[in-house]
Amino acid sequence: MAINKYHKLKRCRFLELDPASIGCSKKSIRTSGRKTRKISEYGLQLREKERAKFIYCVNEKQFRRYYETADRKKGVTGENMLVLLERRLDNVIYRMGIANTRLQARQLVSHAQFTVNGKKVNIPSYLVKAGDVIAVRENKKGNKFFTALKESKAALNVPQWVEFDNEKLEGKILALPVRADIDTQIAEHMSVELYSK
């Protein structure tokens, strides 16, 4: 079910997120008159988990699976989990500057607009690898959305671990992201603490 703008703004206020990070105007949210109250440690952990789920557009079952996968890997579990979330195809489409929000990117992927290494992929949770080439499908390049992107001369602000050529409508995963590359408003260790209890 689609999340309307008002609901997204309410969630942003509850999760203390910048509405601009999900494509909504700050002016649309009212914060005056709200009383702040002390939140318990459990409440803070729960809010951080919900914040991460909301930012990456994943449900509880998916998020817990990312945690369990991250926990089995070497290294810091929280950082491993964020890297897995960043590697989702819908997030990569967003990071490449093709979509304005992750929700929009998810819709584009679900509608089979892209290929990965020449093969059609319509699964938003598909995990990319270093060296993967992501491109708009040939028969989709004539769509108004991609035509406008192709004709745009504006430089895309993409992180250093990906690249995207808006003339060719093609990008590449240069390397897997590390924690320093991830600018999301998440304290991932709190989600780990919550699940590890």
N, C-alpha and C positions, 0 to 999 in steps of 0.2 A: 504493500500500500504506500502510495506517495506521501511524503511528509510535507505538509504545507508550510509556508513561510512563517506564519504566526507560531506554529508548533516548534519550528527550528529555533526561533528567537527565544521562546520560553526555555527550551532546553539549554541554549547558550547561556542564558541568565542563571539558570540553576547550576550549570556546570562551570560557571565563571570563565566562559570562553569568549574570545573576540568574534562577534558575528561576521566580521569581514572575512574571517578564515573559512567560512562556509558559503560565502557569496551573498551575505545579507548586509544591509546597511545598519550601521550603529544607531542611526537616527530612529529606526523603527522599534527600538526597545526602550522601555521606561524602567528606570532604576530608582527614581526618587521615592522616598517614603518607605523603602524596604529596610526592615530591621535586621541587623546581623546578629547571629547567635553562635555560640561556641559549638564546634562540631567535634564529636568524639574521634578517636584514632580510627576506629572501624568506619565511621562515616566518611572520613577523609580518604581512606583506602577505597571504599565503595565508589565515591565520587570520581576518583582518578580512573578506576576501571571503566565506569560509565562514560567518562570523558574520552578515553581511548576508543571505546566501541563506537561512540557517536562520530568522532573525527574520521575514523576509517570505514564507517558504514558497515559494521559487522554485528552479528547477533551474539548472544551469550555462548551458544554452542561452538560457533566458529572461534570466538575469542579464547575460550578455554582450550580449544585444540591448538591454537597458536602458542599458548602458554606451555602446554604439555610438550609440544615439539621443541620449544626453546629450552625447556628444562633438561631435555635429554642431550642437548648440544653442549660442547665445551664452551667455556666463557661465562659471561654474566647473563643470567637468564632474562632479565628485563631488557637488556640491549639486544639480545638474540631475538626476543619477541618483537621488538620494534622493527628490526631489520626484516623479519618475515612479513610484517604488515606493509612495510615500504615496498617489498618485492611483489606485492599483488599487482596484477596487470592494470586494474582500474586506477590504483594509486600512481603507477608509472605513467599512464596516460595523462593524469592530472599534473604530475611533476614535469612532464615534457612540455606543459603549457598548451596542450591540445584542448583540454576542457577547463572551464572556469572553476568547477567544484568536483569533488570526488563523486558526488551523486550523478552529476552529468557524465563523468567519465565511465561510471558503472553502467549507465544506460547505453552509452556508445558501444561499450564492449559487449553488452548483452545483445545488442542488435547486429552483432557480427560485422563491425566496421573495420576490424584490424586483422592482420596476420602477424604471427611470430615465426621468424625464420621461414617465411613463405607459406605457412600453414594457417588456415583460418582458426581463430580462437574466439569463442564467445563466452568464456568463463571468467568473470571478474576476479575470482580468487586465484587464477592461474599464477604460479610463482615464476618470475623471470630469473634468468641466470646471466652472469657476466658474459658479454659477447652476443647476447640475443639481439636480433634486428626486428624492430617493430615498425610496421608500415600500414598505411591506410590501404585497404583492398582496392585493386585497380578499378573494379566496377562501382566503387563508392566515391572515387575522387571527384566526380562531377557534381556531387551533392553541394548545395549552397553553403552548408556549414564548412566543408573542407575547401571549397573554392575561395571563400573569404579568408580562411586561414592561410592558404597558399599565396594569395595576393597581398597579404599583410606584410609590410616591410618592417614592422616593429620587431625589435630584438626580443626573443623569448627569454624570460628569466628562469633558467633551469639549473638545478643543482649540478655539481661537478661530476657526479657519477653517471649522468645520462647526457645524451645529446639528441637534438631534433632539428632536422632540416625542413623548414616549412615550405620550401619550394618543391622538394622531392616528396614531402609528406612521409618522411621516414626517419626513424630514430634508432639509437643503439644504446645498450646498457654497457657503459664503459668499465664499470666495476660495481661490486656489491656495495651498498651504502654502509657507513659506520655511524656510530652514535653522533659524532660531530656534524654529520651531514643532515641530521634529522631535526627540523626546527619546530616540530609540533609541541603544543603546550601540554606535555604529559610528564608526570613523575612516575615512570614505569615501575620503579621499585615498590611502590605502594600496591600495585596490582599483584605483583609477585608475592608480597607479604600477605595479601588477602587470600590468595589461592593456596599458599603454603601452610596455612594454619591447620 
